[in-house]
Amino acid sequence: MRFPALTGLIRRRLLVNFRADPDVVVSRLPDGMKPKLSGELGMVGVCLIRLEKIRPRGIPFFPPITSENAAYRFAVTTNRGEDAVYIPRRETSSLVSHLAGGRVFPGEHHFSRFEISDSDGEIEFSMTPRSGAGSVIHIRATETDRFPDQSLFSDLAAASAFFKTGSRGYSKCVRRPECLDCIDLKIADWQASALDVKEVRVDFFESGNFGFPSGSVEFDHALLMRDIPHEWQAGEDWKIE
């Protein structure tokens, strides 16, 4: 049995984005996908998200779930004519999400350790795997009104618009390797602000099966979203040819 939709609150969401060589990106994508470009470069990154009050839609008595999560993302366009993100791996602090992901709702999650400080406009986020198979994430940032000058995007509005369209996520399903899980994020009021990033480390893009060659990926910017009601909807699985 799979729940068709989950509702809840995005308490905090960081989109940590890197510009990347599109030839390297495409070599890491499933058939039928290609990098979505900003100028001549692809965009990859990680979504760091705190979810609260998560429960199946229409079941108010279901015990709500709160969790910290991380999802590695590749911005793509598909041969179905849609903007989306390819998610090769997810991490979660929730044992429930770890056990239920890919079974009762799309998206397998690996069980990891999270440490977060978030107060007075200062955010420090760290994640380490509980097994040797994962990677380390660390970011330290300050909320700001100024979008970084070194970004590929001209301003906050341009960056926000680029990622807003990638609300559909496709991810590997170990239990069903013949297909990709599909999930849609529904947000009625998309609002993002800028972050001044002091430190950033995402080992996923530097080591392992998805490690990028030296010089082919570089930090671009990070976006922040807060206190957003939302819904996750299960989509149609993508059968791999």
Secondary structure, 3 states (H helix, E strand, C coil): CCCCEEEEEEEEEEEEEEEECHHHHHCCCCCCEEECEECCEEEEEEEEEEEEEEEECCCCCCCCEEEEEEEEEEEEEECCCCEEEEEEEEEECCHHHHHHECCCECCCCEEEEEEEEEECCEEEEEEEECCCCCCCEEEEEEEECCCCCCCCCCCHHHHHHHHHCCCEEEEECCCCCCEEEEEEEECCCCCCEEEEEEEEEEHHHCCHHHCCCCCCEEEEEEEEEEEEEEEEEECCCEECC
